Amino acid sequence: MSDYMVAMEAAWLVRDVEDVDDAIGVAVSEAGKRLNQQDLDYVEVDVGATPCPACGEPFDSVFVAADTALVGLVLEMKVFNVEGDEHAQRVAKKEVGGALRDVPLKVIETMEIEGQDDDE
C-alpha cells in the first residue's frame, strides 16, 4: 500500500463579481466552506494557473464576463494506503466530489509520496 498526493482541477462559477480578485476570493472561500462542512479541511484549495498562449507565462485561471466568473481552482489532498495511482485518484474524486456536488473535477496530477520512517 502506498500514499499519494492527488491534485484536481475544479471549474467554479461565481456570480455578481466586479473583478478577478473578487472572483478568486469568493471561489476559494466558497470551496473551502463546502469542504469544511464535510470535514475535508485537509484539502488544500488554491487558484489554478493557465499559460499565456503568446508568451507562455502563467496567469490566474479566471475569466470574468457580465459580472460572472469562471475560476479554475486546484484542489490537493493526500490519500493514504491505496493500491496505486488510479485507486488514489478514485478515492480523491469520491471524497472531494461528494462535498462539491455539481462542480466539474479533473485529476491533473498524481504523485506517490515517499515512505517515512516509523521512528518519526
C-alpha positions as CSV (number, residue, x, y, z in Angstrom):
1,M,0.0,0.0,0.0
2,S,1.2,3.5,-0.9
3,D,0.4,7.1,-0.2
4,Y,-0.2,9.7,-2.9
5,M,-0.7,13.4,-3.4
6,V,-3.6,14.0,-5.8
7,A,-4.2,17.3,-7.5
8,M,-7.5,18.1,-9.1
9,E,-8.8,21.0,-11.2
10,A,-12.3,22.3,-10.5
11,A,-14.3,24.8,-12.5
12,W,-16.0,27.2,-10.1
13,L,-18.7,29.6,-11.2
14,V,-19.1,32.9,-9.3
15,R,-21.9,35.3,-9.9
16,D,-22.1,39.1,-9.2
17,V,-18.3,39.9,-9.1
18,E,-16.7,43.1,-10.2
19,D,-13.1,41.9,-10.9
20,V,-10.7,39.0,-11.0
21,D,-9.5,39.4,-7.4
22,D,-13.1,39.4,-6.1
23,A,-13.9,36.3,-8.1
24,I,-10.8,34.4,-6.7
25,G,-11.6,35.4,-3.1
26,V,-15.3,34.3,-3.4
27,A,-14.4,31.0,-5.2
28,V,-11.7,29.9,-2.7
29,S,-13.9,30.9,0.2
30,E,-17.0,29.1,-1.1
31,A,-15.0,25.9,-2.0
32,G,-13.3,25.9,1.4
33,K,-16.5,26.4,3.3
34,R,-18.2,23.5,1.4
35,L,-15.2,21.2,2.1
36,N,-15.0,22.2,5.8
37,Q,-18.7,21.4,6.2
38,Q,-17.9,17.8,5.2
39,D,-14.8,17.6,7.5
40,L,-12.5,17.8,4.5
41,D,-10.3,20.6,5.9
42,Y,-7.2,18.7,4.8
43,V,-7.9,19.5,1.2
44,E,-5.8,22.5,0.0
45,V,-7.6,25.0,-2.2
46,D,-5.8,27.5,-4.5
47,V,-6.4,29.2,-7.7
48,G,-5.0,27.5,-10.8
49,A,-2.7,28.9,-13.4
50,T,-3.1,29.0,-17.2
51,P,-0.2,29.6,-19.6
52,C,-0.4,32.7,-21.8
53,P,-0.8,31.5,-25.4
54,A,1.6,34.2,-26.6
55,C,4.4,34.2,-24.1
56,G,3.9,31.1,-22.1
57,E,3.9,32.9,-18.7
58,P,1.3,31.6,-16.2
59,F,-1.6,33.8,-15.1
60,D,-4.6,33.1,-12.8
61,S,-7.2,30.8,-14.3
62,V,-10.1,33.3,-14.1
63,F,-12.4,34.6,-16.8
64,V,-14.9,37.4,-16.0
65,A,-17.7,38.5,-18.3
66,A,-21.0,40.1,-17.5
67,D,-20.2,40.1,-13.7
68,T,-19.9,36.3,-13.8
69,A,-16.6,34.5,-13.4
70,L,-15.3,31.0,-14.1
71,V,-12.5,30.3,-11.7
72,G,-10.1,27.3,-12.2
73,L,-9.3,26.0,-8.7
74,V,-6.6,23.5,-7.8
75,L,-7.6,21.1,-5.0
76,E,-4.8,19.0,-3.5
77,M,-5.1,16.2,-0.9
78,K,-3.1,13.3,0.4
79,V,-4.5,9.8,0.0
80,F,-3.1,7.1,2.3
81,N,-2.9,3.3,2.0
82,V,-4.1,2.8,-1.6
83,E,-3.2,0.2,-4.1
84,G,-1.9,2.6,-6.8
85,D,-2.3,5.9,-8.5
86,E,-5.7,5.1,-10.2
87,H,-7.0,3.9,-6.8
88,A,-5.8,7.2,-5.2
89,Q,-7.5,9.2,-7.9
90,R,-10.8,7.4,-7.4
91,V,-10.6,8.0,-3.6
92,A,-9.8,11.7,-4.0
93,K,-12.5,12.3,-6.6
94,K,-15.1,10.5,-4.5
95,E,-14.3,12.4,-1.3
96,V,-14.0,15.9,-2.9
97,G,-16.8,15.2,-5.4
98,G,-19.2,14.3,-2.6
99,A,-18.6,17.7,-0.9
100,L,-18.5,19.7,-4.2
101,R,-21.6,18.3,-6.0
102,D,-22.2,19.8,-9.4
103,V,-18.6,21.1,-9.7
104,P,-16.7,19.6,-12.6
105,L,-13.4,17.9,-11.3
106,K,-10.5,16.6,-13.3
107,V,-7.4,14.9,-11.9
108,I,-4.3,16.8,-13.2
109,E,-1.5,15.2,-11.2
110,T,-0.9,12.2,-9.0
111,M,2.4,11.8,-7.2
112,E,3.5,9.0,-4.9
113,I,4.7,10.2,-1.5
114,E,7.9,8.7,-0.4
115,G,7.5,6.5,2.7
116,Q,8.5,7.9,6.1
117,D,10.5,6.0,8.7
118,D,8.4,4.6,11.6
119,D,10.8,6.3,14.1
120,E,9.5,9.8,13.1
